[in-house]
Amino acid sequence: MKSNKSELGKRGEQIALEYLTQKGYEILKKNYRYNHGEIDIIATDPENKFLVFVEVKTRYNLELGDPAYAINKKKIAQIKKIAELYLFENNIKEKDCRFDVITILLTEPERPIIEHYENAFM
């Protein structure tokens, strides 16, 4: 049974959290909000210690296209602005950062298809 958009997003974010945790990422913050925007996950990469801002996109099928293409220039600008505010708010300076995108396709709910795009945009 399909759920509403909010429930789908939460489910995708939970899958992404589990995926990142299994890969050794340290989860610092979930659903970091500022005004009307949000960064889904903020984590530390275990290999290079980069601070990683992660956008998660989840779909049941490809009717609306690949979920990676749902991230347009406006969304990228919003994520960057919120990331800057996070860095400022937490007094983080001199830290390497990157923006990742994780897409989740739930055509088979028991076996989601997960794609992790590291350094998806600058």
C-alpha positions in Angstrom: 0.0 0.0 0.0 1.4 3.4 -1.0 1.7 6.1 1.7 1.7 9.8 1.4 4.7 11.8 0.3 5.8 12.6 3.8 5.7 9.0 4.9 7.6 8.0 1.8 10.3 10.6 2.5 10.6 9.5 6.1 10.9 5.8 5.0 13.6 6.7 2.4 15.5 8.8 5.0 15.5 5.8 7.4 16.8 3.5 4.7 19.5 6.0 3.9 20.5 6.4 7.5 20.8 2.6 7.9 22.8 2.5 4.6 25.2 5.2 5.7 25.6 3.7 9.2 26.5 0.3 7.7 29.2 2.1 5.6 30.7 3.6 8.8 29.4 7.1 8.5 28.9 9.0 11.8 25.4 10.5 11.7 25.6 14.0 13.2 22.1 15.4 12.5 18.9 14.3 10.9 16.4 16.7 9.3 18.3 19.9 10.0 15.8 22.6 9.4 16.1 26.3 8.7 13.1 28.3 7.8 11.3 26.4 5.0 14.3 24.3 4.0 15.9 21.1 5.3 19.0 19.0 4.9 18.0 15.4 5.3 21.2 14.0 6.8 24.5 15.5 8.0 27.2 13.0 8.6 31.0 12.4 8.7 32.6 10.2 6.0 34.7 7.5 7.7 37.4 7.5 5.0 38.3 11.2 4.7 36.4 12.7 7.6 34.6 15.1 5.3 31.4 16.7 6.6 28.7 15.4 4.3 25.4 17.0 3.6 23.0 14.4 2.2 19.8 14.9 0.2 17.6 11.8 0.0 15.1 11.2 -2.8 12.7 8.3 -2.7 10.3 6.9 -5.3 8.1 3.9 -5.7 8.7 3.7 -9.4 10.2 5.7 -12.3 6.9 7.2 -13.6 8.2 10.7 -12.5 11.7 9.9 -13.7 14.9 9.0 -11.8 14.8 10.5 -8.3 18.2 12.0 -8.8 16.7 14.4 -11.4 14.3 15.8 -8.8 17.2 18.0 -7.5 17.1 21.2 -9.5 19.2 24.4 -9.3 16.8 25.9 -6.8 17.0 22.9 -4.5 20.8 22.9 -4.7 21.0 26.6 -3.8 18.7 26.0 -0.9 20.8 23.0 0.4 24.0 25.1 0.1 22.5 28.0 2.0 21.3 25.7 4.8 24.7 24.0 4.9 26.4 27.4 5.3 24.0 28.2 8.2 24.8 24.9 9.8 28.5 25.6 9.6 28.0 29.1 11.0 25.7 28.0 13.8 28.1 25.2 14.9 31.2 27.4 14.5 32.7 25.0 12.0 35.7 26.4 10.1 38.4 24.8 8.1 36.4 21.6 7.5 36.2 19.8 4.1 32.6 19.4 3.1 30.7 17.8 0.3 27.2 17.3 -0.9 25.9 13.8 -1.6 22.6 12.5 -3.0 21.1 9.2 -2.1 18.3 7.9 -4.2 16.0 5.0 -3.2 13.7 3.2 -5.5 11.1 1.1 -3.7 9.8 -1.0 -6.6 10.3 -4.0 -4.3 9.9 -2.7 -0.7 11.9 -5.5 0.8 14.8 -4.8 -1.5 15.2 -1.1 -2.1 17.6 0.0 -4.9 20.0 2.5 -3.3 22.3 4.7 -5.3 24.8 6.9 -3.5 26.2 9.9 -5.5 29.2 11.3 -3.6 30.0 14.9 -4.3 26.9 15.2 -6.4 27.2 18.9 -6.8 29.4 21.8 -5.6 
